[in-house]
Amino acid sequence: MKPTIEIEYCPKCGWLLRAAWMAQELLTTFTDDLHAVQLKPSEVAGRYLITLGDELLWDRKREGHFPEPKEIKQRVRDIIVPDRNLGHSDR
């Protein structure tokens, strides 16, 4: 079964559009490799987490900033299709 990515974001911080943009980037890049990208409004203020199954790919508080699509695409690729070249996202 194809994996699902979950993006948990703080709606009170206005991060829905950021989460939706990241979901669109992931779905465009991994069209044939992902089951879904779920957007989950967080009950915790300031939260922005990206998980792939049980694996945490990004925690805004731990990393100290929001991810660039390139960073998340590389982390997703390394887990689900490690041999894929991401083109400009690999440079």
N, C-alpha and C positions, 0 to 999 in steps of 0.2 A: 504494500500500500504506500502511496506517496505521502510524504510528510506535510504537516500543517505548521505554518509559522504564526505565532501570536504576537501582536504588538499591543502592549498595554500602555496606555497614555493617560495623562491627567487632563480631563475635560475642563476643569476649572482654570487651568493654565492656558487653555486655548490651543492645545497641541493636536487636535483632531486632524487638521489639514496636513500637518507634518507627518502624522501616522499614515494617513491616506496616501500621501505622496510616496512614502517608503513602500507601502503595500503595492502601489502601482509599479514602482521600479522593480520590485521582486517578482511580481507576476509577469511582467514583460520579459525579464531576463530568464526566468525559470518556468516558462509556459508549460513545458512538457514534464517538469520534474516535481512540481508542487501540487498538492491536493487543494490547498487554500491558504489564504492569509487572512487571519481573523483580527479585527480591531476590537479591543476590549477597553472600555472606559474604566479607569482605576478609581478605587475608593480612597487611595492614598495620594495625598497632594504631592505634586512634583515628580511623580513616577513616570518613567519612560523605559520600558523593558521590551526586549525582543527575544523571544524564545523559539527554539525549533525542537518540538517534542519536549523532553525534559531538560534539554541543554540551553543554558542561558547564553545568548549570543552578545547581548549588549545591555548594560545597566548605566543609564545616564549619570547617576550619582557616583557610581564606582569609576567610570571612565573620565568623568569631569566635563563632558560635553556631549552634544548630540552626535550621532554617527553620520558620516557621509554615506550615500548609497554604495559607493565603491567598497567601503570597509565591510558593510553588511553582506554585500554580494560575494566578496571573497570568503567570508566566514561561512556563508551558506554553501557556496561551491565546494569548499574544502571538506564539508561533511557529506553532502548528497551526491556530488559529481566531481570528485577531485581531479579528474583528468581533463575537465573542460577548460578551454581558454576563454577568458572573459573579454578579450579584445582590449579596448581602451581602459576598462576597469582593472586590468592587470598591470597597467603602466604606472 
